[in-house]
Amino acid sequence: MKLFLVLGGLNAFIGVALGAFGAHGLKSRVAPEMLTVWQTGVQYHLIHALALVLIGILCHLMPEALLFRVSGWAFLSGILLFSGSLYLMVLTGTRQLGMITPLGGLAFLLGWLLLVLAAWRYPGV
């Protein structure tokens, strides 16, 4: 599926841009601990952007493997929930947004577990 390659590439682009924004635009505007929160969001964002690219390649090689696609949607959900909640928390100062972050972490875990299950299940891997 080209979709996951596109989503992975776009998310990598956004992750790099947000990393640069954090390093240059936020450095003098937020407390050091909030800058660390931002950097954590960027780190997980970029790792899972690459995971989306991997899913795109696997979906292209094995279009019948539904678990890879579900894994990709879990990774995308994790980026939105985990990294997105951290970005919003830093930008707004609303620490209650941190309650959403673990849901994104669970989505990341689910994505990796589904990837493992798909690799185990499909002999073409």
N, C-alpha and C positions, 0 to 999 in steps of 0.2 A: 504494500500500500504506500503510494507516494505521500499520502497524508501525513504519516508519522515522520517521514524524512523532512517534509516541509515544516511540521510542528517542531521537530528537533532543531532544525536550522534556525527557525525564528526564535525559539527559546534560547538557543546559544547566543544569538545576536542580542536579544533583550538582556540576558544575563551579563554579558560583557559590558553592555551600555550601563546597566544598573551598578555593576562593580565600579566602573569609572566614575559614575555619578556619586557613589558612596565615598570613593577615595578623594575626589576633588570637590564635589559640591556640598557634601554633608559634613566633611571633616571639621569645619569650623562652626557648624550649626547645631550639632547634637553632642551629647555627652559621650565620652569614650566607650562606655558599656553599651550604649545604643548603636554605636558604629560597629561594635563587635556583633551585635544582633543582626545588623544589616549584612555584614560579611558572611555570617552563617547562612542567611537566606540566599545570598548570591552563590555560595559554595554548593549548596544542595540544588539550587536552580540549574547550575551548569552541569553538575554530575548527571542530573536526570534529563537534561537536554540531550546529552550524549546517549543516555539510555534510550531516548525516543528515536534517535538516529539508528541505533542498533535494532530496535524493534522494527523500524521501517525496512531495514535490510532483510531481517528475518521474515517479515511478512511478504516481501518480494520473492524470496527464495521458496517459501512454503505458504502460499496463499490460503491453503486449507486449514492451517493451524490457528484456530480461533483464539486459543489461550494467549498467543503472542499479542493479538489485537487488544484483548481485554487488559493485558499487562500494560500496554501503551496508554490506554485510557486511565489506568490507575496511576501511572507515572505523571501524566498531565494533571490529573486531579491533585496529586501530591504537590506539584509545583505551585498550582493555584492556591491550595489551602495552606501548605507549610510556608513556602517562601512568600507568597502573597500576604499572609497574615503578619509575617515579620516585617515586611516592607511597610505595610500600613501602620503597624504598631510604632515603628520608628518615625514615620512621617507625621502621624497624628498625636503621638504621645499617649495613646489609649492602650494601656497595658492589658485590658480585658480581652483584646484581640488575641492575646497569647493563648486563650482557651481554645482557639481554632487550630493552632499549630499542631497539637498532637494528632488531630484527625488527618492532617497532611502527612505526618510521619507514618500513620497506619496505612495510608494509601501507598506511600513509598514501599513499605514492607510488603503489602499485598502485591504490588507490581513485581517486586523481586521474587516473591514466592511463586507467582504465576509464571514468571520466566523460567524458573527452575523446573516447575511442573511441566511446562510445555517442552522444554529441552529433554526431559525424561520421557515424556509420552510420545513424541514424534521422532521416528527413527531417522529422518533425513537430517537431523541436526548433527 
